[in-house]
Amino acid sequence: MRMHTGVRPYACNYPGCGKRFSQKGSLIAHKRVHSGERPYACGYSGCGKKFIQQGHLTAHKRVHSGERPYACGYPGCGKRFGHNASLIAHIRVHSSERPYACDYPGCGKEFIQQGHLTAHKRVHTGERPYA
């Protein structure tokens, strides 16, 4: 119930952190960020990746299995994704939503993904990270 009220009684005691959580389990999982503990290991041969949370491991396993449970509901699209965040970013292709705007004076170009904006800003800065 605390999740819906905004009450966060569980505080991280790591120096300088100060994050608070509504559930004790969320605090325990968060503390692994500071300790470096990664108890959830991928069992696929040759992979060896480890994760802080079980859900992150579950999502990672889709890389190996090819499972794509998140489907675009736009008529005629049919694209599927392994992560819900990827589906949300994809849906912007069908809408006019472009939440990432260039703040360079006089530009104002807008993008559907943060990474596209980051790459675009190099036009203004002249940065060539792969040259």
N, CA, C and O atoms as CSV, one atom per row, in Angstrom:
chain,resi,resn,atom,element,x,y,z
A,1,MET,N,N,0.813,-1.200,0.000
A,1,MET,CA,C,0.000,0.000,0.000
A,1,MET,C,C,0.859,1.268,0.000
A,1,MET,O,O,0.457,2.291,-0.554
A,2,ARG,N,N,2.069,1.198,0.637
A,2,ARG,CA,C,2.933,2.381,0.694
A,2,ARG,C,C,3.336,2.867,-0.691
A,2,ARG,O,O,3.605,4.053,-0.884
A,3,MET,N,N,3.378,1.952,-1.656
A,3,MET,CA,C,3.771,2.333,-3.013
A,3,MET,C,C,2.837,3.409,-3.555
A,3,MET,O,O,3.263,4.289,-4.303
A,4,HIS,N,N,1.584,3.338,-3.182
A,4,HIS,CA,C,0.581,4.254,-3.709
A,4,HIS,C,C,0.467,5.546,-2.900
A,4,HIS,O,O,-0.087,6.534,-3.383
A,5,THR,N,N,0.985,5.543,-1.675
A,5,THR,CA,C,0.883,6.733,-0.827
A,5,THR,C,C,2.120,7.625,-0.932
A,5,THR,O,O,2.082,8.789,-0.532
A,6,GLY,N,N,3.206,7.086,-1.465
A,6,GLY,CA,C,4.437,7.865,-1.574
A,6,GLY,C,C,5.313,7.795,-0.339
A,6,GLY,O,O,6.374,8.417,-0.304
A,7,VAL,N,N,4.892,7.049,0.682
A,7,VAL,CA,C,5.678,6.910,1.902
A,7,VAL,C,C,6.871,5.995,1.608
A,7,VAL,O,O,6.713,4.915,1.039
A,8,ARG,N,N,8.068,6.446,2.006
A,8,ARG,CA,C,9.295,5.684,1.745
A,8,ARG,C,C,10.098,5.570,3.051
A,8,ARG,O,O,11.032,6.341,3.270
A,9,PRO,N,N,9.740,4.620,3.909
A,9,PRO,CA,C,10.381,4.532,5.217
A,9,PRO,C,C,11.758,3.861,5.218
A,9,PRO,O,O,12.474,3.948,6.216
A,10,TYR,N,N,12.144,3.196,4.128
A,10,TYR,CA,C,13.404,2.461,4.101
A,10,TYR,C,C,14.483,3.292,3.400
A,10,TYR,O,O,14.431,3.511,2.190
A,11,ALA,N,N,15.458,3.747,4.188
A,11,ALA,CA,C,16.500,4.641,3.673
A,11,ALA,C,C,17.819,3.901,3.499
A,11,ALA,O,O,18.185,3.058,4.318
A,12,CYS,N,N,18.522,4.223,2.433
A,12,CYS,CA,C,19.863,3.688,2.212
A,12,CYS,C,C,20.827,4.438,3.126
A,12,CYS,O,O,20.846,5.668,3.149
A,13,ASN,N,N,21.627,3.680,3.879
A,13,ASN,CA,C,22.555,4.308,4.824
A,13,ASN,C,C,23.966,4.448,4.252
A,13,ASN,O,O,24.899,4.778,4.985
A,14,TYR,N,N,24.128,4.203,2.962
A,14,TYR,CA,C,25.443,4.367,2.339
A,14,TYR,C,C,25.789,5.861,2.332
A,14,TYR,O,O,24.940,6.682,1.985
A,15,PRO,N,N,27.016,6.226,2.707
A,15,PRO,CA,C,27.391,7.648,2.787
A,15,PRO,C,C,27.143,8.401,1.476
A,15,PRO,O,O,27.644,8.017,0.419
A,16,GLY,N,N,26.366,9.471,1.569
A,16,GLY,CA,C,26.104,10.326,0.417
A,16,GLY,C,C,24.992,9.864,-0.498
A,16,GLY,O,O,24.704,10.534,-1.489
A,17,CYS,N,N,24.353,8.737,-0.200
A,17,CYS,CA,C,23.315,8.226,-1.098
A,17,CYS,C,C,21.961,8.866,-0.793
A,17,CYS,O,O,21.465,9.664,-1.588
A,18,GLY,N,N,21.373,8.533,0.319
A,18,GLY,CA,C,20.117,9.150,0.724
A,18,GLY,C,C,18.863,8.673,0.017
A,18,GLY,O,O,17.787,9.218,0.265
A,19,LYS,N,N,18.957,7.669,-0.861
A,19,LYS,CA,C,17.747,7.174,-1.528
A,19,LYS,C,C,16.850,6.485,-0.515
A,19,LYS,O,O,17.315,5.893,0.458
A,20,ARG,N,N,15.531,6.579,-0.773
A,20,ARG,CA,C,14.540,5.986,0.116
A,20,ARG,C,C,13.606,5.113,-0.707
A,20,ARG,O,O,13.402,5.354,-1.897
A,21,PHE,N,N,13.036,4.088,-0.056
A,21,PHE,CA,C,12.207,3.112,-0.744
A,21,PHE,C,C,10.957,2.787,0.056
A,21,PHE,O,O,10.946,2.880,1.284
A,22,SER,N,N,9.914,2.407,-0.651
A,22,SER,CA,C,8.655,2.053,0.004
A,22,SER,C,C,8.645,0.597,0.448
A,22,SER,O,O,7.842,0.211,1.298
A,23,GLN,N,N,9.528,-0.209,-0.120
A,23,GLN,CA,C,9.570,-1.631,0.227
A,23,GLN,C,C,10.977,-2.021,0.669
A,23,GLN,O,O,11.965,-1.552,0.104
A,24,LYS,N,N,11.058,-2.876,1.674
A,24,LYS,CA,C,12.349,-3.318,2.192
A,24,LYS,C,C,13.140,-4.067,1.121
A,24,LYS,O,O,14.359,-3.922,1.033
A,25,GLY,N,N,12.451,-4.862,0.314
A,25,GLY,CA,C,13.122,-5.611,-0.750
A,25,GLY,C,C,13.782,-4.711,-1.776
A,25,GLY,O,O,14.838,-5.045,-2.313
A,26,SER,N,N,13.168,-3.578,-2.048
A,26,SER,CA,C,13.754,-2.616,-2.986
A,26,SER,C,C,15.034,-2.007,-2.414
A,26,SER,O,O,15.998,-1.777,-3.143
A,27,LEU,N,N,15.038,-1.752,-1.118
A,27,LEU,CA,C,16.242,-1.238,-0.461
A,27,LEU,C,C,17.354,-2.278,-0.513
A,27,LEU,O,O,18.503,-1.947,-0.805
A,28,ILE,N,N,17.017,-3.528,-0.232
A,28,ILE,CA,C,18.019,-4.601,-0.258
A,28,ILE,C,C,18.635,-4.715,-1.651
A,28,ILE,O,O,19.853,-4.828,-1.789
A,29,ALA,N,N,17.791,-4.684,-2.680
A,29,ALA,CA,C,18.289,-4.750,-4.057
A,29,ALA,C,C,19.155,-3.530,-4.373
A,29,ALA,O,O,20.196,-3.661,-5.017
A,30,HIS,N,N,18.736,-2.359,-3.930
A,30,HIS,CA,C,19.491,-1.130,-4.184
A,30,HIS,C,C,20.878,-1.184,-3.546
A,30,HIS,O,O,21.849,-0.731,-4.151
A,31,LYS,N,N,20.984,-1.721,-2.357
A,31,LYS,CA,C,22.271,-1.768,-1.652
A,31,LYS,C,C,23.321,-2.543,-2.445
A,31,LYS,O,O,24.520,-2.345,-2.248
A,32,ARG,N,N,22.877,-3.416,-3.333
A,32,ARG,CA,C,23.822,-4.165,-4.169
A,32,ARG,C,C,24.562,-3.247,-5.140
A,32,ARG,O,O,25.655,-3.581,-5.597
A,33,VAL,N,N,23.975,-2.095,-5.454
A,33,VAL,CA,C,24.662,-1.110,-6.297
A,33,VAL,C,C,25.950,-0.672,-5.597
A,33,VAL,O,O,26.987,-0.510,-6.240
A,34,HIS,N,N,25.879,-0.484,-4.292
A,34,HIS,CA,C,27.029,-0.022,-3.522
A,34,HIS,C,C,28.004,-1.156,-3.200
A,34,HIS,O,O,29.217,-0.945,-3.192
A,35,SER,N,N,27.487,-2.347,-2.937
A,35,SER,CA,C,28.348,-3.462,-2.524
A,35,SER,C,C,29.001,-4.166,-3.709
A,35,SER,O,O,30.030,-4.825,-3.559
A,36,GLY,N,N,28.393,-4.020,-4.892
A,36,GLY,CA,C,28.914,-4.717,-6.069
A,36,GLY,C,C,28.411,-6.144,-6.186
A,36,GLY,O,O,28.758,-6.851,-7.132
A,37,GLU,N,N,27.595,-6.574,-5.229
A,37,GLU,CA,C,27.057,-7.939,-5.258
A,37,GLU,C,C,26.114,-8.103,-6.451
A,37,GLU,O,O,25.248,-7.264,-6.699
A,38,ARG,N,N,26.304,-9.201,-7.180
A,38,ARG,CA,C,25.452,-9.525,-8.331
A,38,ARG,C,C,25.099,-11.006,-8.231
A,38,ARG,O,O,25.753,-11.842,-8.855
A,39,PRO,N,N,24.073,-11.335,-7.455
A,39,PRO,CA,C,23.785,-12.743,-7.169
A,39,PRO,C,C,23.055,-13.510,-8.273
A,39,PRO,O,O,22.938,-14.732,-8.183
A,40,TYR,N,N,22.568,-12.836,-9.299
A,40,TYR,CA,C,21.780,-13.508,-10.337
A,40,TYR,C,C,22.625,-13.654,-11.598
A,40,TYR,O,O,22.851,-12.688,-12.327
A,41,ALA,N,N,23.091,-14.888,-11.844
A,41,ALA,CA,C,24.006,-15.152,-12.955
A,41,ALA,C,C,23.284,-15.803,-14.124
A,41,ALA,O,O,22.397,-16.637,-13.940
A,42,CYS,N,N,23.676,-15.409,-15.322
A,42,CYS,CA,C,23.133,-16.002,-16.542
A,42,CYS,C,C,23.734,-17.393,-16.707
A,42,CYS,O,O,24.950,-17.566,-16.621
A,43,GLY,N,N,22.882,-18.375,-16.944
A,43,GLY,CA,C,23.331,-19.759,-17.068
A,43,GLY,C,C,23.688,-20.191,-18.475
A,43,GLY,O,O,24.086,-21.337,-18.686
A,44,TYR,N,N,23.553,-19.292,-19.449
A,44,TYR,CA,C,23.877,-19.667,-20.827
A,44,TYR,C,C,25.387,-19.833,-20.980
A,44,TYR,O,O,26.163,-19.020,-20.479
A,45,SER,N,N,25.792,-20.881,-21.668
A,45,SER,CA,C,27.197,-21.221,-21.851
A,45,SER,C,C,27.981,-20.063,-22.472
A,45,SER,O,O,27.611,-19.533,-23.520
A,46,GLY,N,N,29.065,-19.685,-21.804
A,46,GLY,CA,C,29.934,-18.645,-22.326
A,46,GLY,C,C,29.487,-17.225,-22.049
A,46,GLY,O,O,30.163,-16.281,-22.459
A,47,CYS,N,N,28.368,-17.046,-21.364
A,47,CYS,CA,C,27.878,-15.686,-21.134
A,47,CYS,C,C,28.518,-15.070,-19.891
A,47,CYS,O,O,29.291,-14.118,-20.001
A,48,GLY,N,N,28.208,-15.597,-18.732
A,48,GLY,CA,C,28.827,-15.129,-17.505
A,48,GLY,C,C,28.342,-13.811,-16.941
A,48,GLY,O,O,28.890,-13.346,-15.942
A,49,LYS,N,N,27.331,-13.185,-17.541
A,49,LYS,CA,C,26.833,-11.918,-17.000
A,49,LYS,C,C,26.107,-12.163,-15.685
A,49,LYS,O,O,25.461,-13.193,-15.493
A,50,LYS,N,N,26.229,-11.189,-14.780
A,50,LYS,CA,C,25.574,-11.263,-13.476
A,50,LYS,C,C,24.793,-9.984,-13.247
A,50,LYS,O,O,25.136,-8.925,-13.774
A,51,PHE,N,N,23.721,-10.098,-12.439
A,51,PHE,CA,C,22.805,-8.983,-12.261
A,51,PHE,C,C,22.451,-8.775,-10.801
A,51,PHE,O,O,22.542,-9.685,-9.977
A,52,ILE,N,N,22.042,-7.544,-10.506
A,52,ILE,CA,C,21.650,-7.144,-9.159
A,52,ILE,C,C,20.257,-7.664,-8.822
A,52,ILE,O,O,19.989,-8.032,-7.678
A,53,GLN,N,N,19.366,-7.694,-9.820
A,53,GLN,CA,C,17.978,-8.094,-9.592
A,53,GLN,C,C,17.590,-9.252,-10.502
A,53,GLN,O,O,18.077,-9.361,-11.627
A,54,GLN,N,N,16.719,-10.104,-10.010
A,54,GLN,CA,C,16.208,-11.242,-10.771
A,54,GLN,C,C,15.549,-10.777,-12.068
A,54,GLN,O,O,15.728,-11.403,-13.112
A,55,GLY,N,N,14.793,-9.692,-12.010
A,55,GLY,CA,C,14.106,-9.187,-13.197
A,55,GLY,C,C,15.056,-8.766,-14.302
A,55,GLY,O,O,14.738,-8.906,-15.483
A,56,HIS,N,N,16.218,-8.251,-13.930
A,56,HIS,CA,C,17.218,-7.867,-14.930
A,56,HIS,C,C,17.777,-9.108,-15.620
A,56,HIS,O,O,18.023,-9.095,-16.826
A,57,LEU,N,N,17.977,-10.187,-14.848
A,57,LEU,CA,C,18.429,-11.449,-15.435
A,57,LEU,C,C,17.373,-12.001,-16.380
A,57,LEU,O,O,17.696,-12.452,-17.479
A,58,THR,N,N,16.124,-11.968,-15.962
A,58,THR,CA,C,15.026,-12.466,-16.805
A,58,THR,C,C,14.991,-11.722,-18.135
A,58,THR,O,O,14.851,-12.341,-19.189
A,59,ALA,N,N,15.115,-10.414,-18.090
A,59,ALA,CA,C,15.122,-9.615,-19.321
A,59,ALA,C,C,16.351,-9.940,-20.164
A,59,ALA,O,O,16.252,-10.024,-21.388
A,60,HIS,N,N,17.497,-10.122,-19.533
A,60,HIS,CA,C,18.727,-10.445,-20.260
A,60,HIS,C,C,18.613,-11.776,-20.996
A,60,HIS,O,O,19.102,-11.903,-22.119
A,61,LYS,N,N,17.986,-12.751,-20.387
A,61,LYS,CA,C,17.878,-14.082,-21.003
A,61,LYS,C,C,17.173,-14.029,-22.353
A,61,LYS,O,O,17.350,-14.924,-23.179
A,62,ARG,N,N,16.383,-12.998,-22.583
A,62,ARG,CA,C,15.702,-12.856,-23.875
A,62,ARG,C,C,16.693,-12.615,-25.009
A,62,ARG,O,O,16.392,-12.896,-26.168
A,63,VAL,N,N,17.868,-12.098,-24.680
A,63,VAL,CA,C,18.919,-11.922,-25.687
A,63,VAL,C,C,19.292,-13.291,-26.256
A,63,VAL,O,O,19.508,-13.434,-27.459
A,64,HIS,N,N,19.363,-14.286,-25.386
A,64,HIS,CA,C,19.746,-15.636,-25.802
A,64,HIS,C,C,18.581,-16.405,-26.421
A,64,HIS,O,O,18.761,-17.137,-27.395
A,65,SER,N,N,17.397,-16.239,-25.857
A,65,SER,CA,C,16.243,-17.032,-26.307
A,65,SER,C,C,15.568,-16.446,-27.541
A,65,SER,O,O,14.898,-17.161,-28.287
A,66,GLY,N,N,15.744,-15.150,-27.755
A,66,GLY,CA,C,15.073,-14.488,-28.873
A,66,GLY,C,C,13.620,-14.147,-28.581
A,66,GLY,O,O,12.906,-13.669,-29.463
A,67,GLU,N,N,13.176,-14.389,-27.346
A,67,GLU,CA,C,11.787,-14.086,-26.973
A,67,GLU,C,C,11.543,-12.583,-27.059
A,67,GLU,O,O,12.365,-11.782,-26.612
A,68,ARG,N,N,10.407,-12.212,-27.638
A,68,ARG,CA,C,10.016,-10.806,-27.768
A,68,ARG,C,C,8.549,-10.669,-27.362
A,68,ARG,O,O,7.664,-10.651,-28.218
A,69,PRO,N,N,8.294,-10.571,-26.058
A,69,PRO,CA,C,6.914,-10.578,-25.577
A,69,PRO,C,C,6.157,-9.255,-25.717
A,69,PRO,O,O,4.943,-9.226,-25.513
A,70,TYR,N,N,6.839,-8.164,-26.059
A,70,TYR,CA,C,6.187,-6.855,-26.128
A,70,TYR,C,C,5.908,-6.494,-27.585
A,70,TYR,O,O,6.825,-6.228,-28.362
A,71,ALA,N,N,4.614,-6.491,-27.941
A,71,ALA,CA,C,4.204,-6.271,-29.331
A,71,ALA,C,C,3.654,-4.866,-29.534
A,71,ALA,O,O,2.953,-4.330,-28.676
A,72,CYS,N,N,3.982,-4.279,-30.678
A,72,CYS,CA,C,3.427,-2.979,-31.053
A,72,CYS,C,C,1.986,-3.192,-31.496
A,72,CYS,O,O,1.708,-4.049,-32.335
A,73,GLY,N,N,1.080,-2.420,-30.937
A,73,GLY,CA,C,-0.338,-2.544,-31.261
A,73,GLY,C,C,-0.783,-1.677,-32.426
A,73,GLY,O,O,-1.966,-1.660,-32.766
A,74,TYR,N,N,0.146,-0.959,-33.042
A,74,TYR,CA,C,-0.214,-0.090,-34.153
A,74,TYR,C,C,-0.628,-0.948,-35.345
A,74,TYR,O,O,0.086,-1.888,-35.695
A,75,PRO,N,N,-1.772,-0.646,-35.981
A,75,PRO,CA,C,-2.266,-1.474,-37.095
A,75,PRO,C,C,-1.231,-1.616,-38.219
A,75,PRO,O,O,-0.710,-0.629,-38.737
A,76,GLY,N,N,-0.956,-2.855,-38.570
A,76,GLY,CA,C,-0.046,-3.142,-39.668
A,76,GLY,C,C,1.422,-3.151,-39.310
A,76,GLY,O,O,2.258,-3.399,-40.178
A,77,CYS,N,N,1.765,-2.891,-38.064
A,77,CYS,CA,C,3.181,-2.822,-37.687
A,77,CYS,C,C,3.743,-4.220,-37.406
A,77,CYS,O,O,4.604,-4.703,-38.141
A,78,GLY,N,N,3.266,-4.856,-36.361
A,78,GLY,CA,C,3.699,-6.214,-36.046
A,78,GLY,C,C,5.072,-6.357,-35.414
A,78,GLY,O,O,5.508,-7.485,-35.182
A,79,LYS,N,N,5.770,-5.279,-35.126
A,79,LYS,CA,C,7.085,-5.389,-34.495
A,79,LYS,C,C,6.932,-5.843,-33.049
A,79,LYS,O,O,5.961,-5.513,-32.368
A,80,ARG,N,N,7.927,-6.612,-32.603
A,80,ARG,CA,C,7.937,-7.128,-31.239
A,80,ARG,C,C,9.291,-6.811,-30.607
A,80,ARG,O,O,10.300,-6.666,-31.299
A,81,PHE,N,N,9.289,-6.705,-29.274
A,81,PHE,CA,C,10.495,-6.291,-28.568
A,81,PHE,C,C,10.726,-7.144,-27.330
A,81,PHE,O,O,9.786,-7.687,-26.749
A,82,GLY,N,N,11.977,-7.253,-26.938
A,82,GLY,CA,C,12.343,-8.010,-25.756
A,82,GLY,C,C,12.217,-7.224,-24.470
A,82,GLY,O,O,12.187,-7.804,-23.385
A,83,HIS,N,N,12.142,-5.904,-24.581
A,83,HIS,CA,C,12.022,-5.039,-23.403
A,83,HIS,C,C,10.876,-4.053,-23.606
A,83,HIS,O,O,10.679,-3.532,-24.703
A,84,ASN,N,N,10.131,-3.807,-22.548
A,84,ASN,CA,C,9.022,-2.863,-22.620
A,84,ASN,C,C,9.514,-1.457,-22.972
A,84,ASN,O,O,8.839,-0.730,-23.700
A,85,ALA,N,N,10.679,-1.073,-22.462
A,85,ALA,CA,C,11.224,0.257,-22.766
A,85,ALA,C,C,11.487,0.413,-24.263
A,85,ALA,O,O,11.321,1.503,-24.811
A,86,SER,N,N,11.889,-0.656,-24.915
A,86,SER,CA,C,12.118,-0.607,-26.367
A,86,SER,C,C,10.807,-0.409,-27.111
A,86,SER,O,O,10.752,0.323,-28.100
A,87,LEU,N,N,9.751,-1.062,-26.634
A,87,LEU,CA,C,8.429,-0.878,-27.242
A,87,LEU,C,C,7.966,0.568,-27.072
A,87,LEU,O,O,7.466,1.173,-28.021
A,88,ILE,N,N,8.126,1.116,-25.886
A,88,ILE,CA,C,7.699,2.496,-25.625
A,88,ILE,C,C,8.436,3.464,-26.554
A,88,ILE,O,O,7.826,4.379,-27.108
A,89,ALA,N,N,9.743,3.265,-26.724
A,89,ALA,CA,C,10.512,4.121,-27.633
A,89,ALA,C,C,10.029,3.937,-29.068
A,89,ALA,O,O,9.941,4.908,-29.818
A,90,HIS,N,N,9.716,2.703,-29.456
A,90,HIS,CA,C,9.255,2.422,-30.817
A,90,HIS,C,C,7.915,3.087,-31.115
A,90,HIS,O,O,7.709,3.594,-32.218
A,91,ILE,N,N,7.014,3.091,-30.158
A,91,ILE,CA,C,5.672,3.655,-30.367
A,91,ILE,C,C,5.764,5.116,-30.801
A,91,ILE,O,O,4.883,5.610,-31.503
A,92,ARG,N,N,6.820,5.804,-30.390
A,92,ARG,CA,C,7.008,7.202,-30.804
A,92,ARG,C,C,7.195,7.333,-32.314
A,92,ARG,O,O,6.956,8.403,-32.875
A,93,VAL,N,N,7.615,6.265,-32.973
A,93,VAL,CA,C,7.750,6.282,-34.436
A,93,VAL,C,C,6.384,6.523,-35.072
A,93,VAL,O,O,6.277,7.197,-36.096
A,94,HIS,N,N,5.342,5.967,-34.458
A,94,HIS,CA,C,3.986,6.081,-34.992
A,94,HIS,C,C,3.278,7.364,-34.551
A,94,HIS,O,O,2.298,7.777,-35.171
A,95,SER,N,N,3.763,7.984,-33.499
A,95,SER,CA,C,3.118,9.201,-32.995
A,95,SER,C,C,3.976,10.413,-33.357
A,95,SER,O,O,5.026,10.279,-33.985
A,96,SER,N,N,3.526,11.564,-32.961
A,96,SER,CA,C,4.310,12.779,-33.211
A,96,SER,C,C,5.142,13.160,-31.984
A,96,SER,O,O,5.757,14.226,-31.954
A,97,GLU,N,N,5.159,12.282,-30.970
A,97,GLU,CA,C,5.890,12.591,-29.743
A,97,GLU,C,C,7.399,12.566,-29.993
A,97,GLU,O,O,7.943,11.566,-30.461
A,98,ARG,N,N,8.049,13.652,-29.683
A,98,ARG,CA,C,9.501,13.777,-29.804
A,98,ARG,C,C,9.989,14.515,-28.546
A,98,ARG,O,O,10.166,15.733,-28.568
A,99,PRO,N,N,10.203,13.772,-27.457
A,99,PRO,CA,C,10.471,14.412,-26.168
A,99,PRO,C,C,11.893,14.943,-25.969
A,99,PRO,O,O,12.162,15.614,-24.973
A,100,TYR,N,N,12.804,14.652,-26.900
A,100,TYR,CA,C,14.190,15.068,-26.712
A,100,TYR,C,C,14.540,16.168,-27.712
A,100,TYR,O,O,14.726,15.902,-28.899
A,101,ALA,N,N,14.628,17.407,-27.219
A,101,ALA,CA,C,14.857,18.569,-28.081
A,101,ALA,C,C,16.280,19.097,-27.922
A,101,ALA,O,O,16.835,19.114,-26.823
A,102,CYS,N,N,16.853,19.524,-29.034
A,102,CYS,CA,C,18.190,20.127,-29.033
A,102,CYS,C,C,18.100,21.537,-28.448
A,102,CYS,O,O,17.269,22.344,-28.866
A,103,ASP,N,N,18.962,21.818,-27.482
A,103,ASP,CA,C,18.947,23.131,-26.832
A,103,ASP,C,C,19.996,24.082,-27.414
A,103,ASP,O,O,20.227,25.160,-26.866
A,104,TYR,N,N,20.625,23.691,-28.511
A,104,TYR,CA,C,21.594,24.575,-29.161
A,104,TYR,C,C,20.847,25.783,-29.721
A,104,TYR,O,O,19.806,25.612,-30.355
A,105,PRO,N,N,21.349,27.001,-29.505
A,105,PRO,CA,C,20.634,28.209,-29.954
A,105,PRO,C,C,20.281,28.170,-31.445
A,105,PRO,O,O,21.143,27.978,-32.302
A,106,GLY,N,N,18.996,28.356,-31.724
A,106,GLY,CA,C,18.515,28.407,-33.097
A,106,GLY,C,C,18.247,27.068,-33.743
A,106,GLY,O,O,17.846,27.021,-34.906
A,107,CYS,N,N,18.457,25.972,-33.025
A,107,CYS,CA,C,18.263,24.653,-33.637
A,107,CYS,C,C,16.852,24.132,-33.379
A,107,CYS,O,O,16.008,24.167,-34.274
A,108,GLY,N,N,16.587,23.652,-32.170
A,108,GLY,CA,C,15.254,23.187,-31.808
A,108,GLY,C,C,14.822,21.856,-32.401
A,108,GLY,O,O,13.659,21.482,-32.248
A,109,LYS,N,N,15.723,21.109,-33.085
A,109,LYS,CA,C,15.345,19.795,-33.615
A,109,LYS,C,C,14.917,18.896,-32.466
A,109,LYS,O,O,15.427,19.000,-31.351
A,110,GLU,N,N,13.964,18.005,-32.760
A,110,GLU,CA,C,13.437,17.104,-31.734
A,110,GLU,C,C,13.601,15.660,-32.187
A,110,GLU,O,O,13.575,15.357,-33.379
A,111,PHE,N,N,13.770,14.775,-31.202
A,111,PHE,CA,C,14.064,13.375,-31.492
A,111,PHE,C,C,13.219,12.450,-30.626
A,111,PHE,O,O,12.733,12.841,-29.565
A,112,ILE,N,N,13.054,11.214,-31.099
A,112,ILE,CA,C,12.250,10.240,-30.362
A,112,ILE,C,C,13.076,9.487,-29.329
A,112,ILE,O,O,12.515,8.881,-28.416
A,113,GLN,N,N,14.403,9.514,-29.457
A,113,GLN,CA,C,15.264,8.816,-28.510
A,113,GLN,C,C,16.401,9.725,-28.056
A,113,GLN,O,O,16.900,10.548,-28.823
A,114,GLN,N,N,16.798,9.564,-26.806
A,114,GLN,CA,C,17.895,10.343,-26.227
A,114,GLN,C,C,19.180,10.146,-27.023
A,114,GLN,O,O,19.919,11.103,-27.254
A,115,GLY,N,N,19.449,8.925,-27.439
A,115,GLY,CA,C,20.666,8.638,-28.190
A,115,GLY,C,C,20.733,9.370,-29.516
A,115,GLY,O,O,21.812,9.767,-29.954
A,116,HIS,N,N,19.586,9.553,-30.158
A,116,HIS,CA,C,19.548,10.293,-31.418
A,116,HIS,C,C,19.900,11.763,-31.181
A,116,HIS,O,O,20.601,12.378,-31.984
A,117,LEU,N,N,19.407,12.316,-30.076
A,117,LEU,CA,C,19.743,13.702,-29.725
A,117,LEU,C,C,21.237,13.831,-29.435
A,117,LEU,O,O,21.885,14.771,-29.897
A,118,THR,N,N,21.776,12.892,-28.676
A,118,THR,CA,C,23.201,12.921,-28.342
A,118,THR,C,C,24.053,12.916,-29.607
A,118,THR,O,O,25.009,13.683,-29.723
A,119,ALA,N,N,23.699,12.040,-30.559
A,119,ALA,CA,C,24.437,11.978,-31.824
A,119,ALA,C,C,24.277,13.285,-32.604
A,119,ALA,O,O,25.240,13.775,-33.193
A,120,HIS,N,N,23.075,13.848,-32.613
A,120,HIS,CA,C,22.820,15.097,-33.330
A,120,HIS,C,C,23.652,16.251,-32.772
A,120,HIS,O,O,24.165,17.069,-33.537
A,121,LYS,N,N,23.789,16.324,-31.462
A,121,LYS,CA,C,24.521,17.434,-30.842
A,121,LYS,C,C,25.962,17.509,-31.332
A,121,LYS,O,O,26.583,18.570,-31.270
A,122,ARG,N,N,26.494,16.400,-31.814
A,122,ARG,CA,C,27.862,16.395,-32.336
A,122,ARG,C,C,27.986,17.246,-33.594
A,122,ARG,O,O,29.082,17.692,-33.934
A,123,VAL,N,N,26.873,17.473,-34.286
A,123,VAL,CA,C,26.874,18.367,-35.445
A,123,VAL,C,C,27.280,19.765,-34.996
A,123,VAL,O,O,28.014,20.464,-35.694
A,124,HIS,N,N,26.800,20.162,-33.834
A,124,HIS,CA,C,27.083,21.497,-33.314
A,124,HIS,C,C,28.466,21.590,-32.666
A,124,HIS,O,O,29.141,22.614,-32.775
A,125,THR,N,N,28.879,20.519,-31.994
A,125,THR,CA,C,30.138,20.561,-31.244
A,125,THR,C,C,31.343,20.170,-32.087
A,125,THR,O,O,32.479,20.506,-31.753
A,126,GLY,N,N,31.091,19.456,-33.184
A,126,GLY,CA,C,32.192,18.977,-34.015
A,126,GLY,C,C,32.859,17.733,-33.466
A,126,GLY,O,O,33.849,17.261,-34.026
A,127,GLU,N,N,32.328,17.196,-32.375
A,127,GLU,CA,C,32.895,15.990,-31.770
A,127,GLU,C,C,32.769,14.815,-32.737
A,127,GLU,O,O,31.721,14.605,-33.348
A,128,ARG,N,N,33.860,14.052,-32.864
A,128,ARG,CA,C,33.860,12.864,-33.724
A,128,ARG,C,C,34.430,11.703,-32.913
A,128,ARG,O,O,35.614,11.387,-33.031
A,129,PRO,N,N,33.593,11.063,-32.087
A,129,PRO,CA,C,34.107,10.064,-31.151
A,129,PRO,C,C,34.617,8.785,-31.812
A,129,PRO,O,O,35.351,8.023,-31.184
A,130,TYR,N,N,34.248,8.540,-33.056
A,130,TYR,CA,C,34.643,7.286,-33.695
A,130,TYR,C,C,35.670,7.503,-34.797
A,130,TYR,O,O,35.938,6.591,-35.579
A,131,ALA,N,N,36.245,8.694,-34.869
A,131,ALA,CA,C,37.214,9.001,-35.936
A,131,ALA,C,C,38.626,8.694,-35.489
A,131,ALA,O,O,39.571,8.889,-36.253
